[in-house]
Amino acid sequence: MGDMANAACMADHFDKIQKLPDPVPGCPNFRRVPGYKVYCCGQPTIAGFEAVLAHVCGAIYPKDGKIIWLNVRQESDVYVNGEPICARPPNKIGEYAELGNVTRDVAKANEVEFFEVCEKRAEENGGKLKAVDINKKELAFEVKEIKSLSQVIESLKEKFPGLVHMRVPICNSAAPLETDFDVICNTLVGSSVNTPIIVNDQVGLSRATTACVAVCLFKEFQLSASYEGLVETVPGVNLELLKMDTYKMNPEKDPLFRGEFEVVKELVASMKNGVAAKNVCDKVIDKNGTPKTGGTGIKQLRENIAESKLSYEIMDDAAQAFLKSKIMDNIHKYYYLILFAGYMLEAAELARSAASDEIKAEVTLKGGKLAIPADQLKLVKPFAQFCEDQSSLRTLIETGKGNLQWERDMPQAALTNLEDLAAKDFKGNLGAIIHDIYQTAHVMFGDMPQGDHKKRAKYRFASKTLMRLLPAALKSEVEGLIETKKMTLDLYEILGQCTWATPK
């Protein structure tokens, strides 16, 4: 997105944006990830920025200490009277938007231009700036003060001089770019384990959660590389309890909820430390997820894929096409987070072995183990190079992310029975065909709880199965009517065409 002159102004905040308890005024959905000094939120107001920074410092962390804030939005923001307003293409107004390949440099350039555009619009409109909310309702702001995001950050540094603000624009559904992971890592190198890291998108949902998972995996790298030697000197410590890669999910969960997608299983089998990488990644995802998996957040990045897959069965063709693309994007994201976890595991090993003799002399313990301070840890190679060294894994996800069973298999005996009924006398056996289709659906969807979702899944199955059984001439006729939008793939419409249509 680069056309700021024609961009629409959209208010970031909206009614019911707050989805979590205990809100911080001015900062939607602020929370801490359990076990890490990592925080996630939506786009704050100016007052919200100060409230969050004061909160993460508390009474202990120094206000002049290092605080890293990652903004993962693709959209540019200005602040009008302290409230955030973002730039959106006029055809992409709403809570979510995919804006393509927006780099950090593009985002910063857009911010400067959007600020100038907003100033000019307000000046030409008698001091008022027109905008819309996420529902396209028109708004008008009487501009008393307007600031760019960069100006807001610079003013915050007067009270919090150690604040580091970094833009890392990532998309909503698919994985961050390999270079995005490297920008996050490069920003975090030199920080300590207790350095507060704050991540925001517009609402505090998918993008921010994804980046928080990456940040927590980096924190795990710091803990592993720094403290492995140190904890071994403490009598009575069970090292197995401290190992993240031994994490086990509930085995009774559905395989999809455990992230056991075919392409992920191939990744785990193909890469070094594959099982350990998935275990670490799953634990971090659970901590960043909803309370039911031990988190404090809104989005469960792994289980959301399985939930979307269940919804897929009840949707019409157009909605299925959109959701299928989203599901594959989210599998792509999950795959890359596991790959990044593997990179961090390798980086911890390399950081210990690559330490200079001078550092080793300073941090080697009596038992010979190293305890390198986290802020002195270095990454031997970037994540993009790690992926390049195993380029076949890139091909694997591109070809394998759609390897899911998108439709349930009909039992062969049931299919044979229906085909026989249709072949013998389709119209004469139509009643029996519909009865047997629903009997089959009752068995096939028996695992779904009673309710509207199950009814819709069975009805959609009946519609598609009847279409499959139509005699060739009638099927061709119905397909033509559907293609010209004179009817839809609906059971009762197909039945109407079968029974009431006037013979030609």
C-alpha positions in Angstrom: 0.0 0.0 0.0 1.6 3.3 -1.1 -1.2 5.5 -2.4 -1.6 7.8 0.7 -3.2 10.6 -1.4 -6.3 8.4 -1.9 -6.2 6.5 1.4 -9.2 6.5 3.6 -8.8 7.5 7.2 -10.1 4.8 9.6 -10.4 5.1 13.3 -8.4 2.3 14.9 -10.7 1.9 17.9 -14.3 0.8 17.8 -17.1 -0.3 20.0 -16.4 -3.7 21.6 -12.7 -3.7 20.6 -11.9 -4.7 24.2 -12.2 -8.5 24.4 -10.3 -9.2 27.6 -11.0 -8.5 31.3 -9.0 -5.8 33.3 -8.5 -3.3 30.5 -5.7 -0.7 30.6 -7.4 2.6 29.6 -6.4 3.6 26.1 -4.7 0.3 25.2 -7.0 -2.4 23.8 -6.5 -6.0 25.0 -3.2 -5.4 26.9 -1.9 -8.5 28.6 1.3 -10.2 29.7 2.3 -13.6 28.3 2.6 -16.0 31.3 6.2 -16.8 32.1 7.8 -14.1 30.0 8.3 -10.4 30.2 6.5 -10.1 26.9 3.3 -8.1 26.5 0.7 -7.9 23.7 -1.9 -5.3 22.8 -3.7 -3.2 20.2 -2.8 0.2 19.0 -2.8 2.6 22.0 -3.9 6.2 22.3 -1.1 8.6 23.4 -2.3 8.3 27.0 -2.5 4.5 26.5 1.2 4.4 25.5 2.2 6.1 28.8 -0.1 3.8 30.8 1.4 0.7 29.3 5.0 1.8 29.7 4.3 2.8 33.3 2.7 -0.6 33.9 5.5 -2.7 32.5 8.1 -0.7 34.5 6.1 -0.9 37.7 8.0 -0.1 40.9 11.0 -2.2 40.0 12.2 -1.8 36.4 13.9 1.6 35.7 12.0 4.0 33.5 15.3 4.8 31.8 16.0 1.1 31.1 15.7 -0.6 27.8 12.1 -1.3 26.6 11.5 -2.7 23.2 8.2 -2.0 21.4 7.5 -3.9 18.2 4.7 -2.5 15.9 3.7 -5.2 13.5 1.1 -3.3 11.6 1.2 -2.8 7.8 -1.0 0.3 8.1 0.4 3.8 8.8 -1.0 5.8 11.8 -1.5 9.4 12.8 -2.8 10.7 16.1 -5.6 13.1 16.1 -6.3 14.6 19.5 -4.5 11.7 21.0 -6.5 9.0 19.2 -5.0 6.7 16.5 -6.3 6.9 12.9 -4.9 4.6 10.3 -4.6 4.7 6.5 -6.6 2.1 4.6 -7.4 1.5 0.9 -11.0 2.7 0.4 -12.0 -0.9 -0.5 -10.4 -2.4 2.6 -12.3 -0.8 5.5 -12.9 -3.2 8.4 -11.3 -4.9 11.3 -8.8 -6.8 9.2 -7.0 -6.1 6.0 -4.2 -7.7 4.0 -2.2 -5.0 2.3 0.4 -7.1 0.5 4.2 -6.9 0.8 4.7 -3.9 3.0 8.3 -3.5 4.2 9.5 -1.4 7.1 10.9 1.2 4.7 7.6 1.4 2.9 5.7 1.7 6.2 7.9 4.5 7.4 7.6 6.4 4.1 3.8 5.9 4.1 3.6 7.3 7.6 5.3 10.5 6.6 3.1 11.0 3.5 -0.1 10.0 5.4 0.6 12.6 8.1 1.1 15.3 5.4 -2.1 14.2 3.6 -4.1 14.3 6.9 -2.8 17.8 7.7 -3.8 19.0 4.3 -7.2 17.5 4.4 -8.0 19.0 7.7 -6.7 22.4 6.6 -8.9 22.3 3.5 -11.9 21.3 5.5 -12.0 24.0 8.1 -9.9 22.1 10.6 -12.0 18.9 10.4 -10.7 15.5 9.3 -13.2 13.1 7.8 -12.8 9.4 8.7 -14.8 6.2 8.9 -15.0 3.5 11.6 -14.6 -0.2 10.8 -18.3 -0.4 9.8 -17.8 2.4 7.3 -19.8 4.9 9.4 -18.7 8.4 8.6 -16.9 10.3 11.3 -15.5 13.9 11.6 -12.7 14.9 13.9 -12.2 18.6 14.9 -8.4 18.6 14.7 -6.9 20.3 17.8 -3.7 18.3 17.6 -2.2 16.0 15.0 1.0 13.9 15.4 2.7 11.2 13.4 3.4 7.9 15.2 7.1 8.8 15.1 6.5 12.1 16.9 4.5 10.3 19.6 7.3 7.8 20.2 9.9 10.6 20.3 7.9 12.5 22.9 7.5 9.3 25.0 11.3 9.0 25.1 11.4 12.1 27.3 10.0 10.0 30.2 11.3 6.6 28.9 14.6 7.3 27.3 15.5 3.6 26.9 12.4 3.0 24.6 13.2 1.3 21.3 10.3 1.3 18.8 10.7 -0.9 15.7 8.2 -1.4 12.8 8.0 -5.0 11.6 5.0 -5.0 9.2 3.5 -8.5 8.9 0.3 -9.8 7.3 -2.7 -11.1 9.1 -3.0 -14.7 8.0 0.2 -16.0 6.4 3.6 -16.4 8.0 5.9 -13.4 8.5 8.7 -13.2 5.9 12.0 -14.9 6.8 13.5 -11.4 6.9 10.8 -10.3 9.4 12.0 -12.9 11.8 15.5 -11.6 11.3 14.4 -8.0 12.0 12.8 -9.2 15.3 15.9 -11.1 16.2 18.3 -8.2 15.4 16.1 -5.9 17.5 16.2 -8.2 20.5 19.9 -9.0 20.3 21.7 -7.2 23.2 18.6 -7.2 25.4 18.5 -9.1 28.7 16.0 -11.8 29.8 14.1 -9.2 31.9 14.0 -6.5 29.2 10.2 -5.8 28.6 9.1 -6.5 25.1 5.8 -5.0 23.9 4.1 -6.1 20.6 1.1 -4.4 19.1 -1.2 -4.6 16.0 -4.5 -2.8 15.7 -6.6 -4.9 18.1 -4.0 -7.2 19.7 -5.1 -10.3 17.8 -3.4 -12.5 15.1 -0.5 -10.4 14.0 0.6 -9.3 17.5 0.1 -12.9 18.8 2.3 -14.3 16.0 5.1 -11.8 16.7 4.8 -12.5 20.5 5.3 -16.2 19.8 8.5 -15.3 17.9 9.7 -13.0 20.7 9.0 -15.7 23.4 11.0 -18.2 21.3 13.9 -15.7 21.3 13.6 -15.4 25.1 13.8 -19.2 25.2 17.0 -19.0 23.2 18.4 -16.5 25.8 17.4 -18.8 28.7 18.8 -21.9 27.1 22.1 -20.3 26.0 22.6 -18.3 29.2 21.5 -20.5 32.0 22.1 -24.1 31.0 25.4 -24.1 32.8 24.2 -22.0 35.7 21.3 -24.2 36.7 23.5 -27.3 36.7 25.4 -25.8 39.6 22.3 -25.6 41.8 21.9 -28.7 44.0 18.6 -30.6 43.7 17.4 -28.9 40.5 15.7 -31.4 38.1 16.9 -30.3 34.7 14.2 -32.2 32.9 11.6 -29.9 34.5 13.4 -26.9 32.9 13.5 -28.3 29.4 10.9 -26.7 27.1 11.3 -29.4 24.4 9.7 -32.0 26.7 6.3 -30.3 26.5 3.4 -32.7 25.9 -0.1 -31.7 24.8 -3.2 -33.6 25.9 -3.1 -36.8 23.8 -6.9 -36.9 23.9 -7.1 -33.8 21.8 -8.1 -34.2 18.1 -4.9 -34.5 16.0 -5.7 -31.3 14.2 -5.9 -29.4 17.5 -2.5 -30.8 18.3 -1.1 -29.4 15.1 -0.5 -32.8 13.5 -1.0 -31.7 9.9 0.7 -33.8 7.3 3.1 -31.1 6.1 4.0 -30.4 9.8 4.7 -34.1 10.4 7.0 -34.1 7.4 8.8 -31.0 8.7 9.3 -32.5 12.1 10.7 -35.7 10.5 13.0 -33.7 8.1 14.6 -31.1 10.2 17.2 -31.3 13.0 15.6 -31.2 16.4 12.2 -31.4 14.7 10.3 -33.0 17.6 11.9 -30.6 20.1 11.2 -27.6 17.9 7.5 -28.5 17.7 7.3 -29.1 21.4 8.9 -25.7 22.3 6.7 -24.0 19.7 3.5 -25.6 20.9 4.2 -24.6 24.5 4.9 -21.0 23.5 1.8 -20.9 21.3 -0.3 -22.2 24.2 1.1 -19.6 26.6 0.2 -16.9 24.0 -3.2 -18.4 23.4 -6.5 -18.4 25.3 -7.0 -19.3 29.0 -8.0 -22.8 28.1 -4.5 -23.6 26.9 -2.8 -21.6 29.7 -2.6 -18.2 28.1 -4.1 -14.8 28.7 -4.8 -13.9 25.1 -7.5 -14.0 22.4 -6.0 -16.1 19.5 -4.9 -19.7 19.7 -2.8 -19.8 16.6 -2.6 -23.6 16.3 -6.2 -24.6 17.4 -7.7 -21.8 15.4 -6.6 -23.7 12.3 -8.6 -26.8 13.4 -11.6 -24.7 14.4 -11.6 -23.1 10.9 -11.4 -26.5 9.3 -14.5 -27.6 11.2 -16.3 -24.4 10.0 -15.3 -25.2 6.5 -17.7 -28.2 6.3 -20.8 -26.0 6.7 -20.0 -23.1 4.3 -21.1 -22.5 0.8 -18.6 -22.8 -2.1 -17.6 -19.1 -2.1 -17.1 -19.0 1.6 -15.2 -22.3 1.4 -12.8 -20.9 -1.2 -11.9 -17.9 1.1 -11.6 -20.1 4.2 -9.5 -22.7 2.5 -7.0 -20.0 1.5 -7.0 -18.7 5.1 -6.5 -22.2 6.6 -3.5 -22.9 4.2 -2.0 -19.5 5.2 -2.4 -20.3 8.9 -0.8 -23.7 8.4 2.1 -21.9 6.6 2.4 -19.6 9.6 2.4 -22.5 12.1 5.0 -24.3 10.0 7.3 -21.3 9.9 7.0 -20.8 13.7 8.1 -24.4 14.2 11.0 -23.8 11.8 11.9 -20.6 13.7 11.8 -22.6 16.9 14.3 -25.1 15.4 16.5 -22.1 14.3 16.5 -20.8 17.9 17.4 -24.3 19.3 20.4 -24.4 16.9 21.3 -20.8 17.7 21.6 -21.6 21.4 24.1 -24.4 20.6 26.1 -22.2 18.2 26.1 -19.3 20.6 27.8 -21.4 23.3 30.4 -22.9 20.9 31.1 -19.6 19.0 31.8 -17.5 22.2 35.2 -15.9 22.1 38.0 -17.3 24.4 37.8 -14.0 26.3 34.1 -14.4 27.0 34.5 -18.2 27.8 37.2 -17.3 30.3 34.8 -14.9 32.0 31.6 -17.1 32.0 32.9 -20.7 32.3 31.7 -22.3 35.6 33.6 -24.8 37.7 31.9 -27.7 36.0 33.1 -26.5 32.6 29.6 -25.2 31.4 29.1 -21.7 30.1 26.7 -19.2 31.5 26.8 -16.4 29.0 24.8 -13.2 30.0 21.8 -12.9 27.7 22.7 -9.4 26.6 26.1 -10.7 25.3 24.6 -13.5 23.2 25.1 -13.3 19.4 23.4 -15.0 16.5 25.9 -16.8 14.3 23.7 -16.7 11.2 20.3 -15.1 10.2 17.1 -17.1 10.0 16.9 -16.4 6.2 20.3 -18.2 5.9 19.1 -21.1 8.1 16.2 -21.5 5.7 18.4 -21.2 2.6 20.6 -23.9 4.0 17.5 -26.2 4.0 15.7 -24.8 1.0 13.8 -28.0 0.4 11.8 -27.1 3.5 10.5 -24.0 1.7 9.3 -26.2 -1.1 7.7 -28.6 1.3 5.4 -26.0 2.8 4.4 -24.5 -0.6 3.4 -27.8 -1.9 2.1 -29.4 1.3 0.0 -26.7 3.1 -3.1 -27.7 1.2 -2.6 -31.4 2.0 -5.8 -31.7 4.2 -8.9 -33.8 3.8 -11.2 -31.0 2.8 -14.3 -33.3 2.4 -15.3 -36.3 4.5 -15.1 -39.6 2.8 -18.4 -41.3 2.2 -18.4 -45.0 3.2 -17.9 -47.0 0.0 -20.9 -49.3 0.7 -23.2 -46.3 1.1 -21.9 -44.7 -2.1 -22.4 -47.9 -4.1 -26.0 -48.2 -2.8 -26.8 -44.7 -3.8 -25.2 -45.1 -7.2 -27.2 -48.3 -7.8 -30.5 -46.6 -6.9 -29.8 -43.6 -9.2 -28.7 -45.9 -12.1 -31.8 -48.1 -11.9 -34.5 -45.4 -11.8 -33.4 -42.0 -10.6 -36.8 -40.4 -10.4 -38.6 -43.5 -9.2 -36.1 -44.0 -6.4 -35.6 -40.3 -5.6 -37.4 -40.7 -2.2 -35.2 -43.6 -1.2 -32.1 -41.7 -2.4 -32.9 -38.7 -0.2 -33.6 -41.0 2.7 -30.4 -42.9 2.3 -28.3 -39.7 1.8 -29.5 -38.4 5.2 -29.0 -41.8 6.8 -25.4 -41.7 5.5 -24.9 -38.1 6.7 -26.2 -39.0 10.2 -23.4 -41.6 10.5 -20.7 -39.4 8.8 -21.3 -36.4 11.0 -22.0 -38.3 14.2 -18.9 -36.8 15.9 -20.4 -33.3 15.6 -22.5 -31.9 18.5 -26.2 -31.4 17.9 -27.1 -27.9 16.7 -27.2 -25.6 13.7 -23.6 -26.5 12.6 -24.4 -30.2 12.3 -27.7 -29.5 10.5 -25.9 -27.3 8.0 -23.1 -29.8 7.5 -25.6 -32.6 6.8 -27.7 -30.4 4.5 -24.6 -29.3 2.5 -23.5 -32.9 2.2 -27.0 -33.9 1.0 -26.9 -31.1 -1.6 -23.5 -32.1 -3.0 -24.3 -35.8 -3.0 -27.5 -35.4 -4.8 -25.7 -33.3 -7.4 -23.2 -36.1 -7.8 -25.9 -38.7 -8.4 -27.9 -36.7 -11.1 -28.3 -38.4 -14.5 -25.8 -36.9 -17.0 -28.3 -34.7 -19.0 -30.0 -33.4 -15.8 -26.6 -32.7 -14.2 -25.5 -30.7 -17.2 -28.7 -28.7 -17.1 -28.3 -28.0 -13.4 -24.7 -27.1 -13.7 -25.6 -24.5 -16.4 -28.2 -22.9 -14.2 -25.8 -22.7 -11.3 -23.1 -21.2 -13.6 -25.5 -18.5 -14.8 -26.6 -17.9 -11.2 -30.2 -18.9 -11.9 -30.1 -21.3 -9.0 -27.6 -22.4 -6.3 -26.1 -25.7 -5.1 -29.0 -26.2 -2.7 -30.8 -29.5 -2.0 -34.3 -28.1 -2.4 -33.5 -26.2 -5.6 -31.9 -29.3 -7.1 -35.0 -31.3 -6.1 -37.2 -28.7 -7.7 -35.3 -29.0 -10.9 -35.6 -32.8 -10.8 -39.3 -32.9 -10.1 -41.0 -29.7 -11.2 -39.0 -28.5 -14.2 -41.0 -28.5 -17.4 -39.7 -31.1 -19.9 -38.2 -29.5 -23.0 
